[in-house]
Amino acid sequence: MKDHSKIVYYAEGDATPAKRAGDLIFVINTAPHDRFIRDKMNLKTSMVITLKEALVGFTKEIVHLDGHKVTIKSDSVIKPGDVHMVEGKGMPSIEDSSKYGDLFIHFDVAFPASLTQKQKDELKNIL
């Protein structure tokens, strides 16, 4: 459920002989998560990849909120700040549990602090 959603149980609150039972209302307050941000039914997260992974591709796993692993694979060049979507790996719909939002992964590319002369020469030959 999204933040500030309400669950209402009508006439389930305290009652007295002089008053009818009131409603019992729960208000959902979501706690922040250290890896995921919720945006309606979608989830957003970030992933740091190496320069090599950004250029030649990779396969990695993300542990989802419920503990299952989601495989993230790329065979294309990823630029810093690129966002990839994994369809159907967001939050379930409260109205229809067979529908899910999407997972959006923001990529940060970790550049090496330095290169050896040999690495520079090899890169020059490749590029």
C-alpha positions, 0 to 999 in steps of 0.5 A: 500500500502507498503511504498515507493509505487508509484501511477502515473497519466500519463499526469496529471501534469501541462502543458504549451503551450510549454510543454506537461503535465507531470506525477503526481506521489504520493509516499506513506510514511507510518507512524509508528503505535503504535501497529502494524508493517507491513511486506509486506501483514502481520501484526505483533503485541505483546500481554502481557498475565498473567502466568495463561493465558499462562498455562490454556488458554484465549480469548482476543480481538485485535482492528484491524487497521480498528476498527473491533475486532479480537478474539484471543483464546488459549487453549494450553500452551504458552511460552514467545516468542511464536508467533501465526498466525491468517490467513487472518487478515493482510493487503489486497493485492493491486492487489487482494482485496480478498486476505489478509496477516496474523496477527502474535502475539508475546506473552510476559508472565507477571510473578508475582512479588511474590507468597504467601506461600499458592500459592507456596504450591498449585503450588507444589501440582499441578505440 
